[in-house]
Amino acid sequence: MERKRRQRRRVCCLTFAALLVLIPETCQAFHPVSRGFKRPLGIVRLYSSANTAALVLEPPPPSADVDDTTEYDFATPKTELPLWLKRLDSYSEVDAMIHLDWLEYSLLEEGFTFEDVFEIIQAIKTTSDGDVARTVGAIDFLRLILQLNEDGDMFCTKQVLLASVLHFSDCITVRETGVYEMVRRAVHGKKTNYGALPSARTDPEAETYNDITRSIISATRRQEVSSEAYEEYGEEVTRIGRDAARVKRAEILAQVVLDTGRTPSKEEASRLRGLLLSVMDDWRALAIRSAACLYRLEGILYNAEQGAAEYVKLSPENVKATREALHVYAPLAQRLGMQRLKAKLEDRAFRIMYRRQYDVVSSLFSESRAEMALISSDLSSRMEQVLRQTPGLMDELEELRVTSRVKEPYSLWKKLLKIRNRGGTKSLPALEGSKTTLAGFTESSELSLLDIKDGIAVRVILKARRWSPDEPDETVRYRERVLCYYVQHVLRDYWPVVDKSRVKDYIRYPKSNGYQSLHYTSAIKSDGSTWPFEVQVRSQEMHRIAEYGVAAHWDYKLGNKQMELLSNQKVPPLLEAYTVKDSYIDALVTAKKDLVQQKVFVFFAGSSALDNEGQLLSLPVGARVVDAISELKDHLDLDVDVPTDDGSVLRNGRAAKPDEYVSNGDVLLITM
């Protein structure tokens, strides 16, 4: 029946595609890119407003010589596109039609209605305006987003796809019109391509204007994107597009201010994640921007495979892009619960940054992937069967789940690096002569996937049955802890401990972030090799804390000072101070609310006065300009006096007073 249903669906898809061809607008030939197409000046000004540092959503008041209805002619791009985007120029009108046909069919296969498909296709044609490169690029971006859809995921909706199409077009316009350079000039109070920047020195009303147009990152005031293109598709698409624009503009500002050719440290990456999180109102906008990072990596990989000279030896720009993917967007994707996106970001960045290591690890992983997956699946099913057949156990449990996973190549490589740094011991007898060795990884030893004790992991999650409706929660928690120990005991009878040093009792001795679970390592023989695997046992509440609560927060994992303070407390405070959420999104929204109530993120543009490199600092809400300068001096360990009452400090391109409050996303520049 299922086969017949899919066959009928394919016939409907092909019939619909044939009907579309009959529509004159659909079969209209694409105009050559060289003919020049129009884009409203509002897009340019939206992403490069005069109050650049504050990143206001509404464009600034135009100067006298600029008409708000002015349109730019983009027949000749103002700024050359990066090579990873220029690849789109190689496509023809026929290629564009083929891509459109593929998208129509794929959307119908995904379950979208004919009306939804038609609306998405028309949005692509409207925004591309006959530009083949934009058409193919938008479709490729949607292809990538569709590939990220996971079972039960509600991310890939019509509204998200429409917002993605419109946002993609905006981003190309931003690249073509030199917005990055406009922002760079605006940060230093210089004139942009669309007029002089209002400042205290050039416009007496500038100070009032800046007070009115607060930061787009401000959690207290939100302004709407003045874009008819988004509003045409409804309130939800407008909201997603507004937030995607806000996140993109924060990225532009970060790239301009922090673009010093150096790779951001873990602490800087953590602050940048915090900045992007504080910008977000709709989590789907953050997901779109994370997908845009993956799109950029795919373009870099394409050029590398084509042998482009820029990619034979990685350029600083590409190195920075890959490191941001690893340290900024992959953790964000994980916090969004989009594990497939996280894995793809890590895989592509690993492949670009460490080509030789990627080839070696991928080769080993490809040899063992099927075997590891089979072992993982077999272990989870056997463990669940054993537990369900244990006398009396299921009478105590309301729910029992057993899941398993196999580490991806990037995670395997990181583990191998740790083993190498520790000296790489071969504790399992089957390692010698194994086909899964990593020869040449170090000069003194061979490392193997079999050295990775948690390359395969099985997790048991249980929930105790309440003996009565009024049983206290604490009593249920106590019984769940006892049941965790009992379940581990049962499993250890079938799969004994092989490494006593890896037996961890995080229930009795929780981690400082509140993480609780029982861990131990066992091993199983398969095809002549002994594969280690990790077993984790925890209650459902412990699992929620680990996945969505404090224990999963990236700032803790990167050593955030605030979280380190928790390590001095004997009792983890999360059950009292934090509400455990049932989903990644709820947890992310809660984290964002807490963040904007406590912190503002402030840029310092690079200056010979104190530091040639731009900085992004995290300050408490209510901080003033003088506090920001003090934090900068502490951050750089400088002992110099900075006068703040003679116009030596600019805030968002204008002279700042020392007692002015700083807003989230402000840019300060010391000019002395």
LINQUI-V599071 format. One record per residue. N is the residue number from 1. RES is the residue in one small letter. NEAR is the number of other C-alpha atoms within 10 Angstrom. D_CENTER is the distance of its C-alpha to the mean C-alpha in Angstrom with 1 decimal. Layout:
N,RES,NEAR,D_CENTER / N,RES,NEAR,D_CENTER
//
This chain:
1,m,6,39.9 / 2,e,7,36.2 / 3,r,8,37.1 / 4,k,9,39.4 / 5,r,9,36.8 / 6,r,12,34.3 / 7,q,12,37.1 / 8,r,12,38.1 / 9,r,16,34.5 / 10,r,15,34.4 / 11,v,11,37.8 / 12,c,16,36.5 / 13,c,19,33.5 / 14,l,16,35.8 / 15,t,11,38.3 / 16,f,16,35.7 / 17,a,17,34.6 / 18,a,12,38.3 / 19,l,11,38.8 / 20,l,16,36.0 / 21,v,14,37.8 / 22,l,10,40.9 / 23,i,10,39.2 / 24,p,9,40.2 / 25,e,11,36.9 / 26,t,16,35.1 / 27,c,11,37.5 / 28,q,11,37.7 / 29,a,13,37.3 / 30,f,19,34.3 / 31,h,14,35.4 / 32,p,14,35.0 / 33,v,18,32.3 / 34,s,10,35.0 / 35,r,12,36.6 / 36,g,17,34.4 / 37,f,18,32.5 / 38,k,11,32.0 / 39,r,18,29.0 / 40,p,15,29.6 / 41,l,20,29.5 / 42,g,19,27.6 / 43,i,21,24.3 / 44,v,24,25.0 / 45,r,23,26.0 / 46,l,25,23.2 / 47,y,29,20.7 / 48,s,31,23.3 / 49,s,28,25.4 / 50,a,33,28.1 / 51,n,30,26.6 / 52,t,33,23.7 / 53,a,29,22.7 / 54,a,27,22.6 / 55,l,32,20.6 / 56,v,28,22.9 / 57,l,28,22.2 / 58,e,18,25.8 / 59,p,23,27.2 / 60,p,20,29.7 / 61,p,14,33.4 / 62,p,17,34.5 / 63,s,13,37.2 / 64,a,8,40.7 / 65,d,9,40.5 / 66,v,12,37.4 / 67,d,11,37.8 / 68,d,14,34.8 / 69,t,9,35.7 / 70,t,11,35.5 / 71,e,13,33.7 / 72,y,16,32.6 / 73,d,16,33.9 / 74,f,17,31.2 / 75,a,12,33.7 / 76,t,14,33.1 / 77,p,15,29.5 / 78,k,15,29.6 / 79,t,15,27.0 / 80,e,13,26.6 / 81,l,15,23.4 / 82,p,12,21.6 / 83,l,14,22.8 / 84,w,20,19.8 / 85,l,19,20.4 / 86,k,13,24.1 / 87,r,16,24.3 / 88,l,17,24.3 / 89,d,14,27.7 / 90,s,9,29.2 / 91,y,14,29.1 / 92,s,15,32.3 / 93,e,18,33.2 / 94,v,12,34.0 / 95,d,15,30.5 / 96,a,22,29.0 / 97,m,20,31.4 / 98,i,13,30.5 / 99,h,18,26.8 / 100,l,20,27.7 / 101,d,17,29.9 / 102,w,14,27.3 / 103,l,19,24.8 / 104,e,23,27.7 / 105,y,19,28.6 / 106,s,16,25.1 / 107,l,21,24.4 / 108,l,19,27.8 / 109,e,15,27.1 / 110,e,11,24.0 / 111,g,11,26.4 / 112,f,16,26.0 / 113,t,13,29.4 / 114,f,15,31.4 / 115,e,9,30.9 / 116,d,18,27.1 / 117,v,19,27.1 / 118,f,15,29.7 / 119,e,15,27.7 / 120,i,20,24.5 / 121,i,20,26.7 / 122,q,15,28.6 / 123,a,20,25.5 / 124,i,24,24.6 / 125,k,21,28.2 / 126,t,16,28.5 / 127,t,20,25.5 / 128,s,23,26.4 / 129,d,18,30.1 / 130,g,22,31.4 / 131,d,23,29.1 / 132,v,25,28.6 / 133,a,24,25.6 / 134,r,25,23.7 / 135,t,28,24.8 / 136,v,24,23.7 / 137,g,26,20.4 / 138,a,26,19.6 / 139,i,22,20.8 / 140,d,16,18.7 / 141,f,20,15.6 / 142,l,23,16.8 / 143,r,16,17.7 / 144,l,17,14.3 / 145,i,22,13.0 / 146,l,17,16.2 / 147,q,11,15.6 / 148,l,19,12.5 / 149,n,17,14.9 / 150,e,14,15.9 / 151,d,6,19.2 / 152,g,6,19.7 / 153,d,11,16.4 / 154,m,10,17.0 / 155,f,19,14.0 / 156,c,17,16.0 / 157,t,14,18.7 / 158,k,17,21.0 / 159,q,21,19.7 / 160,v,21,16.0 / 161,l,21,17.5 / 162,l,25,19.9 / 163,a,27,17.4 / 164,s,28,15.4 / 165,v,27,18.7 / 166,l,21,19.7 / 167,h,25,16.6 / 168,f,24,16.8 / 169,s,20,20.4 / 170,d,20,19.8 / 171,c,17,17.4 / 172,i,16,20.2 / 173,t,23,22.7 / 174,v,20,20.9 / 175,r,19,21.0 / 176,e,19,24.6 / 177,t,23,26.1 / 178,g,18,25.1 / 179,v,25,23.1 / 180,y,20,21.5 / 181,e,16,25.1 / 182,m,23,26.1 / 183,v,26,23.6 / 184,r,20,24.7 / 185,r,19,28.2 / 186,a,23,27.6 / 187,v,28,26.1 / 188,h,22,29.5 / 189,g,24,31.5 / 190,k,17,32.7 / 191,k,14,33.5 / 192,t,18,31.0 / 193,n,14,31.9 / 194,y,18,32.5 / 195,g,14,34.7 / 196,a,18,35.2 / 197,l,27,32.8 / 198,p,26,34.4 / 199,s,23,35.0 / 200,a,17,37.6 / 201,r,15,39.6 / 202,t,11,39.7 / 203,d,14,39.4 / 204,p,11,41.1 / 205,e,12,39.0 / 206,a,17,35.7 / 207,e,16,35.5 / 208,t,11,36.0 / 209,y,16,33.5 / 210,n,20,30.8 / 211,d,9,31.7 / 212,i,9,31.4 / 213,t,19,28.1 / 214,r,22,25.9 / 215,s,26,22.3 / 216,i,28,19.8 / 217,i,30,17.8 / 218,s,18,20.8 / 219,a,19,20.5 / 220,t,10,24.2 / 221,r,10,24.5 / 222,r,17,22.7 / 223,q,13,24.1 / 224,e,14,23.9 / 225,v,22,22.9 / 226,s,16,26.3 / 227,s,16,25.5 / 228,e,9,28.0 / 229,a,17,25.8 / 230,y,21,23.3 / 231,e,15,26.1 / 232,e,10,28.0 / 233,y,15,25.7 / 234,g,11,25.8 / 235,e,12,24.4 / 236,e,15,21.3 / 237,v,22,20.2 / 238,t,24,21.1 / 239,r,21,19.1 / 240,i,26,15.8 / 241,g,31,16.8 / 242,r,26,17.8 / 243,d,27,14.5 / 244,a,26,12.6 / 245,a,23,15.4 / 246,r,26,15.0 / 247,v,26,11.4 / 248,k,22,12.5 / 249,r,28,15.6 / 250,a,24,14.0 / 251,e,16,12.2 / 252,i,21,15.7 / 253,l,26,17.4 / 254,a,22,15.4 / 255,q,15,16.0 / 256,v,20,19.7 / 257,v,22,20.5 / 258,l,21,18.8 / 259,d,18,19.7 / 260,t,15,22.4 / 261,g,12,21.7 / 262,r,12,20.7 / 263,t,18,17.6 / 264,p,19,16.0 / 265,s,11,17.0 / 266,k,15,15.2 / 267,e,15,16.5 / 268,e,18,15.4 / 269,a,21,11.8 / 270,s,21,12.1 / 271,r,19,13.7 / 272,l,24,11.3 / 273,r,20,8.6 / 274,g,23,11.6 / 275,l,28,12.5 / 276,l,24,9.5 / 277,l,22,9.9 / 278,s,27,13.6 / 279,v,28,13.4 / 280,m,22,12.0 / 281,d,22,14.9 / 282,d,17,13.7 / 283,w,18,10.5 / 284,r,23,10.8 / 285,a,26,10.4 / 286,l,25,6.9 / 287,a,21,6.4 / 288,i,26,8.6 / 289,r,22,7.1 / 290,s,22,4.0 / 291,a,25,7.3 / 292,a,21,9.2 / 293,c,20,7.8 / 294,l,28,9.0 / 295,y,21,12.0 / 296,r,20,12.8 / 297,l,23,12.9 / 298,e,19,15.1 / 299,g,19,17.3 / 300,i,27,17.7 / 301,l,18,18.7 / 302,y,15,21.1 / 303,n,19,22.9 / 304,a,18,23.1 / 305,e,11,24.7 / 306,q,11,27.0 / 307,g,11,28.1 / 308,a,14,27.3 / 309,a,11,28.7 / 310,e,13,25.7 / 311,y,19,23.8 / 312,v,12,26.7 / 313,k,10,26.0 / 314,l,15,22.4 / 315,s,13,22.4 / 316,p,13,21.0 / 317,e,12,18.6 / 318,n,20,17.2 / 319,v,17,17.2 / 320,k,19,15.1 / 321,a,20,12.6 / 322,t,27,12.4 / 323,r,20,12.3 / 324,e,20,9.4 / 325,a,27,7.5 / 326,l,22,9.0 / 327,h,21,9.1 / 328,v,25,6.3 / 329,y,29,2.9 / 330,a,26,4.7 / 331,p,22,5.9 / 332,l,24,3.7 / 333,a,21,3.9 / 334,q,19,7.2 / 335,r,21,8.1 / 336,l,23,7.8 / 337,g,18,10.1 / 338,m,20,8.8 / 339,q,16,10.3 / 340,r,15,11.2 / 341,l,26,7.9 / 342,k,24,7.2 / 343,a,20,10.8 / 344,k,20,10.8 / 345,l,28,8.4 / 346,e,25,10.6 / 347,d,21,13.6 / 348,r,21,13.5 / 349,a,28,12.8 / 350,f,23,15.5 / 351,r,20,17.8 / 352,i,21,17.7 / 353,m,17,18.1 / 354,y,10,20.5 / 355,r,11,22.4 / 356,r,12,25.5 / 357,q,17,23.8 / 358,y,20,21.5 / 359,d,14,24.7 / 360,v,18,26.6 / 361,v,23,24.1 / 362,s,20,23.3 / 363,s,15,27.0 / 364,l,18,27.7 / 365,f,19,25.0 / 366,s,12,26.3 / 367,e,13,29.7 / 368,s,15,28.8 / 369,r,17,26.0 / 370,a,11,28.5 / 371,e,15,30.5 / 372,m,20,27.7 / 373,a,16,26.5 / 374,l,13,30.1 / 375,i,20,30.7 / 376,s,20,27.6 / 377,s,17,28.7 / 378,d,12,32.3 / 379,l,22,31.8 / 380,s,21,29.8 / 381,s,13,32.5 / 382,r,12,35.4 / 383,m,20,34.1 / 384,e,17,33.8 / 385,q,12,37.2 / 386,v,14,38.7 / 387,l,19,37.4 / 388,r,15,38.5 / 389,q,11,41.9 / 390,t,12,42.3 / 391,p,9,45.3 / 392,g,10,44.5 / 393,l,14,40.7 / 394,m,15,39.6 / 395,d,10,42.1 / 396,e,16,40.1 / 397,l,16,36.7 / 398,e,11,35.3 / 399,e,13,32.3 / 400,l,16,31.4 / 401,r,12,28.4 / 402,v,19,28.0 / 403,t,17,24.8 / 404,s,20,24.0 / 405,r,17,21.3 / 406,v,20,21.5 / 407,k,19,19.2 / 408,e,17,17.4 / 409,p,26,18.8 / 410,y,23,16.3 / 411,s,16,16.9 / 412,l,18,20.6 / 413,w,20,20.8 / 414,k,11,19.5 / 415,k,19,22.2 / 416,l,21,24.8 / 417,l,16,24.2 / 418,k,12,24.9 / 419,i,17,27.9 / 420,r,17,29.2 / 421,n,10,28.9 / 422,r,9,30.9 / 423,g,13,33.5 / 424,g,18,32.5 / 425,t,12,35.1 / 426,k,16,36.1 / 427,s,11,36.9 / 428,l,17,37.2 / 429,p,9,40.4 / 430,a,14,39.0 / 431,l,20,36.8 / 432,e,14,39.6 / 433,g,9,40.1 / 434,s,14,36.9 / 435,k,13,35.5 / 436,t,21,31.9 / 437,t,20,32.6 / 438,l,19,30.5 / 439,a,13,33.5 / 440,g,11,33.2 / 441,f,17,30.1 / 442,t,14,32.4 / 443,e,7,36.0 / 444,s,11,37.5 / 445,s,16,36.0 / 446,e,18,34.3 / 447,l,25,31.2 / 448,s,22,30.5 / 449,l,24,27.9 / 450,l,23,30.6 / 451,d,21,30.1 / 452,i,20,26.7 / 453,k,20,27.9 / 454,d,22,24.8 / 455,g,22,23.9 / 456,i,23,25.0 / 457,a,20,24.6 / 458,v,21,26.2 / 459,r,21,25.5 / 460,v,25,28.1 / 461,i,19,27.3 / 462,l,25,30.4 / 463,k,21,31.6 / 464,a,23,35.2 / 465,r,15,37.6 / 466,r,16,39.2 / 467,w,11,42.9 / 468,s,7,43.6 / 469,p,6,41.7 / 470,d,7,42.5 / 471,e,10,41.5 / 472,p,11,39.7 / 473,d,10,36.0 / 474,e,9,36.8 / 475,t,12,39.3 / 476,v,16,36.8 / 477,r,16,34.3 / 478,y,12,37.2 / 479,r,16,38.1 / 480,e,23,34.5 / 481,r,22,34.5 / 482,v,11,37.9 / 483,l,21,36.7 / 484,c,24,33.8 / 485,y,16,36.4 / 486,y,14,38.7 / 487,v,17,36.1 / 488,q,20,35.2 / 489,h,13,39.0 / 490,v,16,39.5 / 491,l,18,36.8 / 492,r,15,38.1 / 493,d,9,41.5 / 494,y,11,40.1 / 495,w,18,37.5 / 496,p,15,38.8 / 497,v,18,37.1 / 498,v,16,37.2 / 499,d,15,35.7 / 500,k,10,36.9 / 501,s,9,34.7 / 502,r,14,31.6 / 503,v,16,33.1 / 504,k,17,31.0 / 505,d,15,32.0 / 506,y,15,29.1 / 507,i,20,30.9 / 508,r,11,33.9 / 509,y,15,32.0 / 510,p,17,28.5 / 511,k,18,25.9 / 512,s,22,25.7 / 513,n,25,22.5 / 514,g,24,24.4 / 515,y,22,23.3 / 516,q,26,26.3 / 517,s,27,27.1 / 518,l,22,29.8 / 519,h,19,29.0 / 520,y,23,31.4 / 521,t,23,31.5 / 522,s,23,33.9 / 523,a,20,34.6 / 524,i,13,35.8 / 525,k,11,37.8 / 526,s,12,36.9 / 527,d,7,38.6 / 528,g,8,40.2 / 529,s,19,37.2 / 530,t,17,36.2 / 531,w,25,32.6 / 532,p,22,31.3 / 533,f,25,29.0 / 534,e,21,27.7 / 535,v,25,28.7 / 536,q,20,27.0 / 537,v,27,28.9 / 538,r,27,27.8 / 539,s,24,28.5 / 540,q,18,26.4 / 541,e,18,26.0 / 542,m,23,25.1 / 543,h,21,22.4 / 544,r,21,20.9 / 545,i,26,20.9 / 546,a,20,19.3 / 547,e,22,16.5 / 548,y,24,16.0 / 549,g,27,18.1 / 550,v,26,18.6 / 551,a,23,18.6 / 552,a,20,15.0 / 553,h,22,13.8 / 554,w,18,11.9 / 555,d,21,14.5 / 556,y,18,17.2 / 557,k,13,16.0 / 558,l,15,15.8 / 559,g,13,19.2 / 560,n,16,18.9 / 561,k,10,22.5 / 562,q,10,22.6 / 563,m,18,21.6 / 564,e,16,24.0 / 565,l,11,26.8 / 566,l,18,26.4 / 567,s,14,27.7 / 568,n,10,31.1 / 569,q,11,31.5 / 570,k,11,33.3 / 571,v,15,32.1 / 572,p,19,28.3 / 573,p,14,28.1 / 574,l,18,25.2 / 575,l,13,27.6 / 576,e,7,29.3 / 577,a,9,26.7 / 578,y,12,23.7 / 579,t,14,23.7 / 580,v,21,22.2 / 581,k,17,20.1 / 582,d,14,20.3 / 583,s,15,16.8 / 584,y,19,13.2 / 585,i,17,13.1 / 586,d,15,16.3 / 587,a,24,15.3 / 588,l,21,12.2 / 589,v,18,14.7 / 590,t,16,17.2 / 591,a,18,15.2 / 592,k,21,14.5 / 593,k,15,18.3 / 594,d,12,19.3 / 595,l,18,17.4 / 596,v,22,18.8 / 597,q,13,22.2 / 598,q,13,22.3 / 599,k,20,20.5 / 600,v,25,20.3 / 601,f,25,18.5 / 602,v,23,21.0 / 603,f,25,21.1 / 604,f,25,24.2 / 605,a,24,24.9 / 606,g,22,26.4 / 607,s,15,30.2 / 608,s,10,33.2 / 609,a,13,34.3 / 610,l,17,32.2 / 611,d,16,29.4 / 612,n,12,28.6 / 613,e,16,24.9 / 614,g,21,22.6 / 615,q,23,21.2 / 616,l,22,18.7 / 617,l,21,20.4 / 618,s,19,19.9 / 619,l,19,23.1 / 620,p,16,24.6 / 621,v,17,25.1 / 622,g,13,28.5 / 623,a,16,28.4 / 624,r,18,30.6 / 625,v,22,30.7 / 626,v,20,33.0 / 627,d,18,30.7 / 628,a,23,27.9 / 629,i,20,30.3 / 630,s,15,31.5 / 631,e,15,28.0 / 632,l,19,27.5 / 633,k,17,30.8 / 634,d,11,30.0 / 635,h,11,26.7 / 636,l,12,28.6 / 637,d,9,31.7 / 638,l,12,33.9 / 639,d,8,37.3 / 640,v,9,38.1 / 641,d,9,39.1 / 642,v,17,37.1 / 643,p,13,39.4 / 644,t,19,37.6 / 645,d,12,40.6 / 646,d,11,41.5 / 647,g,17,38.6 / 648,s,16,37.0 / 649,v,24,33.6 / 650,l,24,31.8 / 651,r,26,29.2 / 652,n,25,27.4 / 653,g,26,30.2 / 654,r,25,33.2 / 655,a,22,35.4 / 656,a,24,34.2 / 657,k,18,36.3 / 658,p,18,35.7 / 659,d,13,35.6 / 660,e,14,33.1 / 661,y,15,30.1 / 662,v,26,26.7 / 663,s,25,24.0 / 664,n,26,20.3 / 665,g,29,19.2 / 666,d,25,22.8 / 667,v,29,23.8 / 668,l,28,26.9 / 669,l,26,29.1 / 670,i,23,32.1 / 671,t,15,34.8 / 672,m,14,37.8
//
